[in-house]
Amino acid sequence: MQKFFEKVDQNLNRMVQEVIEICRQPSIAAQNIGMIETADMIVAKMNLLGIKTQKMPVENGNPVIYGEITGASDKTVLFYDHYDVQPPEPLDQWISPPFEPEIRDGKIFARGISDNKGPLYTRLHAIETIMELTSNLPVNVKFLIEGEEEIGSPNLESFVKAHKELLKADVCVWENAHKAEDDHPVIRLGNKGMLYVELRVKAANTDYHSRFAPIIPNAAWRLIWALGTLKDANENILIKGFYDRIRPIPQEEYDALGAMAGQEEKIKKRAQIKELLNGVEGVEFANKFLNGPTCTVCGLSSGYTGQGSKTVLPCYAMAKLDFRMVVGQDPHEILTLLRKHLDEHGFTDIEIHPHSMAKPSKTPITDPVVKIAVEAGQLVYDKSFIIEPCAAGTGPRYVFSDWTNMPIIGIGPGYPGALNHAPNENLVIRDYCQAVKHIIAFLYKMAE
């Protein structure tokens, strides 16, 4: 492995510049900005590496990039990544412009550098390094790189189902994983599911002067009262049946959570808060964070929110909510339960508009590929691995796990301060270098 690792070190500056160039190109799926241009840049890079690559059309969506390259063994590794990024707003909170990457304090700052262009390029640079020294990969490699992950992957499931044979592999390496708060590398084995909805209520035909408040309904209050029925002050979700189908956590997964205990202080310091919700700490903190389903108000809008005062009675109110779900829960069922809950509490007038749905998915911690990934990482990192049975976030792993037993693992260069989806998104260059080396080692360990 040493010769490969030395080559990565020699080429690191060039690799960083290539990552900077792909991040300089916007690819905002939500706003349909730069998608084709970005896909073309990635396809050109992959073809240059000898990866047989094509853009595969998606009806009413952004193309999927598919690539494959034959290796020396009969084992196949599938990399899942995405080339779309989150909108960069609010722009005034960026220290440097989101699509004008800068290096500061050993970190690259740019929209998409951590989620997911940086991790994607660790895979490409790992393959490039191997090919430079040997001209042959140890295993077969496939790539599925979509352009709609940040808008809920609306077309991925149908694409995967239509191309099952093409995508068969022994393991899928997911888009990324984040180091723990104490810099220990992480292997991530699952994702929570997601139901994202918009609640809307219209209480009158137009806004009115607030003097009418005693006699005309206020849409803002109507929505506030409805939201107040969903969760109590102890974070318990009050929708009847919400928790009923959650599967028990296997003991080996609960035992693994102990490695995450002790990170609470760093989280509190970064968030500038005195304590976590309900004062959770130790293993229970990790369990709540990774295995707890949620109901979150993501945004609210009603009435006048501009400068100064305006005495107005709002006729319309809207709230955006996301529900994170764990294994056993289903977003379609939760949507039905939400509708029933609102109706039973007298809020039949509140409309529910679903935006996206994703099922939870998890690879067993006992799968042999977990040990392979750990052994490969031990050649790179000077700290032990934390096995994360399920991430706190969401991704479309279920589109694979619904039809195949192929293990899915997340490894990559993220870290807790990467600020994915937020202003000043960044990636540590040292972490990038280590992630490239980990991928190289993993491919060779898979061949063994």
N, C-alpha and C positions, 0 to 999 in steps of 0.2 A: 504493500500500500504506500510505502514511503515515497516511491518515485512519483506516484500520482499526486500525493499531497504536496510535494515540492513543486510540481508543475502548476498546481492551483496557486500556490504562493507567488510563483514567478509571473503568472498571468492575471493576478488579482486586479491590478489597476485597470487593465483593459476590460476585464469582466465588469467592473464597476461602471466604466464609461458606457458599456453597452446597455446595462440596466438603466442608467441615466437617460440614454437616448429613447428607450421604449417608454419611459415614464414622461418624457417630454411630449410625447404624442398623446393627447386626450383620448379617452375612450369611455364616455359616459353613457351607459345604456339607457338610463332614465331620461336623458335628454337627446338621445340619438346623435351624439357628437363623436365623430372620429372613429366609428366602429370598424368600417371597412379598411380604412388606412392602417389601423393598428393590426388587424388580422393579417393584412398583406405583409407588414414588417415582420411579424412572427413567422409566417409561412416562409418568407425568404431566408430568415435565419435558420430555420429547421432544415430546409432543403440544402442549405450550404453545409450543414453538418452531416449530410448523407441520410437524413431521415426522410423517407418518402412521405410527403405531406400534401394535403389538399384542403381546400375550404369546401365544406359540405353544406348545401343550402338548407335553411330551416324556414318553413312557411310562415310568413308574417313575423319573422324574427331575424336575429343576427346569426351569421353562419357559424357552424362548429368547425374548429380546426381539428383534423384527424391526421395523425402521423404514426408511422411504424418503421422499425429498423430491426433486422434479424441479428441475433446473437449466436454465441457458440453452443449454448445449452438449449434444452427444450422448455425451460422455465420462461414465463412471460410476466413482466411487470407493466401494469397500466398506470400512467400518471393522469390524474384528473386535476385540471387547473382552470382558471378563467382569465379572460383578457379585458373584461369590462371593470370599471371602477365606480366608486361612489361619486355623486356630485360633490364639488369642493366647497360649497357654501357652508358657513359664512366666510366670505373671502377676506373680510377685514381682520379676521383673527389669525391669518397666516403670517408668519414672520417673513417668509419668502413666498413668491407666487407658486401655487400648487403644481403648475405644469412647467415651472422653470427650476428644475432640481438643483439643490445646493448641498454641499458637504459641510457639516459643522460638528465639531467635537466627535469625530469618528463615526458620524451617522449621515445617511442620505435622507434628505427631506423632500418629499414629493407625494402627490396624490397617486395611490396605487403601488407605491414602493414595497409596502408590506402586504397589501391585499389587492392584487395577488401577483403583480408582475415580478417582484423580486423573487418570491418562492418559485415561480415558473422558470425563471432564468437560472436558478440553482440547478434545476434538472437538466436544462440545456447545456450549461457549462460543465456539469459532471460528465455528460456524454461526450462533449467536445474534448475534455481532458483525456478520457479513456481512448478515444479515437486517435488523438495526436500521438499517443505512445504505443498503441497496440494495433490500431486499424480494425479492431473487432471487439464488440461488446460481449460481456460474459453471459448475458441473457437477452432474450427478445424484449423489446420495449415498444409500448404503444402510448400514444398521447390522445386524450380527449380534452380539448380546451374550448370551453363555451364562452359566449359573449353576453350572457343574460343572468349570471349568478346574482348580481347586485339588484336585480329587479324580481327575484324569486324564482329564477330558472323555469319560466312558464313552458318552454318547449323541450327541456332536457329529457323528461320522462318519456315522451313520445319518440324522441330521437333514439334513446337508449333501447327502448323496446323494439324499434324497427331495425336495430343493428346489433342484436345480442351476439351473434356469431363473430362479428368483427371485433367486439369488445371483450371477448373471453380472455381471462388472464388468471394467473395463480394468486396475484395480490394486486390491490389497487392502492397506490400511494396518494393520499388526499392532499388538497391544496397547501396546507400549512399546519404548523403547530407553534404555540408560543412557549418560550422558556418560562419557568416559574419565577416567582418574585425573587428567589434567592439564586437565580442564574442557573439552576439545574435544567438540563434539557428535558423535553417532554415528548412522549409518544401519546398521541390522542387517538382513541379508539371509537369515538362516537360523536353524535350531535343530537341536541334536542330538536324536537319538531317545532313547527311554527304555524300559528293562525294569525294573520294580520288583517284587521278589519277597520272600517271607518263607521262610526255611529253618527247619524244625522237626525236632527229634529227641527221641524219648522212649526212655530207656535202661532204665527199670525201671517197676514199677507205682506207686511212690511215692518220695518223698524218704526217705533213710535217714541214720542217724547216720554221721558220717564215719569211724568206726572200721571200717566195711565197705569203705572205699576199696580195700583190696588185692584184693577178690574181686567187687565189684559195679560195673558200668560207671558212669561219670560222664558225664552228658549234656553238661555244659559242656565238658569236655575233648574229647568226641566232636565237638562243633560247632567248637571251636577248631582241631582237626586238619583238619577239612574246609575251613574257611576258609583255612587256611594253604596249601592246594593251589591256590588260585585266583589268587594274585598273588605275585610275588617281591619282594625288598627294593628292587629298582630300578624298581618300578611296572609291570613287564611282566605282562600278564594271561596266565595259563598255560593257559587253556581252548583245547584243540586246535580250530583253525579260526576262532577269534574274529576274527582280523585279515584273513582270506582275501579277503573281498568288498569291502574298503574301496577306494573309487575314488581315483585319484591327484588331488592338488590342482592345479588349473590354475595356470599361471605367474602370470597376472594377479592371482589371489587371493593367492598367496604374496607377491607384490610389495607388495600392499596392507597386509600385516601389519607392514611396516616402520614405519607410522605409529603402531603401538601399542608399539613398543620404547621402553624408558626408563621404563615405568610400574611396573617391578618394585619399586623402592625404596618407593614409596608403599604398595603392597600389603603389603610386608613390615612397614612401620611400623604400618599399621592392624591387621594380624594379630599384631603383636608377635612376629615370628619373625626369625631371623638370615638364613635363606636359603630360597628356594623349593625344592620337591622336585627332587632331582638337580641343583640349582644352575643351573637354566635361566635364561637372560637374553637380552635383545635380541629379535631376530626369532624365535629358537627358543622363547623364553618365550611369545610370542603364538601361535605355531604349536601348541605343546603345549596351551595353554589353550583355544584355539578349535577345534582339529582333532584333539585327542587323545581317543580313547574311554577310558572309565573303568570301574572296578569299585570301588564304595564301600560299606563297611559303615556303614549309617545308624543302626543301633541294635542293642543286645544285651540279652538278658534270660535269667537263669538263677539258680536258688538263692536265697540270702538276701542282700539288699542294704540292709537296714535298719540302724538304729543299733546299734553294738556288734558283738559276735561271736555267731555261731551255727554250730557245727560240724556241717554238714549236707552230705550227698552228693546233689547235684541229680539228679532223675530226668528233668527236662525242660529244654531249652534252645531259644532262638529267636534268629534274627538277621534283620534287615531289610537288604536290599541294593538298591542301584540300579546299573544299567549304563547309562552314557551312550554313545550310538552315533552314528557319523558316516555321511555319505552312502555308500550301498552296503551297509550292515549292516541287518539286519531283526530286530526283537525276537522274532518267533516262532522264527526260526532260532537265535538266541542262547539262547533258553529250551531248545530241543532240545539244543544243544551243552552247556549247563550240566548238564542231566540226565545226558547221556552221560558227561561229565567226572566227576561224582560217582560214578556207577556204576563206571567204570573204575578209580577210586581206592579202591574198597571201601566207599563210603558209600551203598549202596542203601537204607539205613534212614532217610536224611535226606529228608524230604518237602519239595517245592517248591510254594509257593502263590503264584501270580502275582497281583499287585494291579493293575498298569496297564501298558499298552504304548503306545508312540508311535513312529512311524517318523521318521527324520531327513528334513529338507527344506531346500532351498537355492535361492534365485533367483540366476542368473548375475550377476556383478559388471558385466558388459557390457550389461545390459538398459538401454534408454533411460530408464526411469523413475528409475533411480538418479541420473542427471544432473539430471533435473527436480527431485528432492528436494533435491539439493545446491544447485542454483540458487535454489530457494525459501528454503533455510536461510541462504544468503549474505546475504539481505535482513534477517535477524534477528540472527544470531550474529556476534560479532567474532573468532571463531577458526575455522580451517578444519575441515572434516568428516573424521572417520575412518570409512572404509567397513569394516564388520565382516562378512566373508563368511559367518560362521556364529557364532551365540551359543554360549556355553559351556553354557547351560541348555536346557530342553526346552519345547516348546509344540506344539499340534496343527496346525501348518501343513500337514502332510501330507494332512489331510482335504480340502484344496483342491488341492494340487499333484499329488495322485494322479489327478485327472481334468481339470485345466485347466492351461494354460500361463500363466495370469494371474500377473504378478509380485507378490511379497509383500514388503513392506518394513516395517521397524520404525522408527518415529520417536516421540519422546516426551520427557517431563520427568524421567526417572530420573537417578540419579547413583550413584557407587560406594558411598557411605555411606548409602544409603537403607534398608538392613537389611530388605529384603523377607524375609518368612517368619520374621523374628526379633523379639524384643522391641525396642521403640522405633523401629519403622518410621517413616520420615519422608520428607518431600518439601520441597525448597527452593522458596520462593515465587517467586523470580526465575526459576528453571527452568520453573515452571508458566507464568508469563507468556510466556516465550520460546516454549514449546511451542504455546500458543494461536496466537501470531503465525505460527509455522512452518506450522501446519495451514492457516491462512488463505491464506498465500502459496502453499502447495502446491496448493490447490484452484484458484487462479487460474492457476498455471503449467500445471496439467493441462489447463485449458480452452484454453490456447494451443497 
